[in-house]
């Protein structure tokens, strides 16, 4: 079991308007996952995504891969 603490950061693309998502990529090497949380609720729940799923999500955002449902 990993005992490493997430090191949270907010994207430099954030406009500091308070509507930010934070990620902790430092856990990828030990757990293979990336926790994601709402910056407005730092003590609230975090989603834990597998690294591949997170990468696919970011690629979709960057490439407009999420067309109409």
Buried (B, 14 or more C-beta within 10 A) or exposed (E): EEEEEBEBEEEEEBEEEEEBEBBBBBBBEEBEBBBBBBBEEEEEEBEBBEBEEBEEBEEEEEEEEEEEE
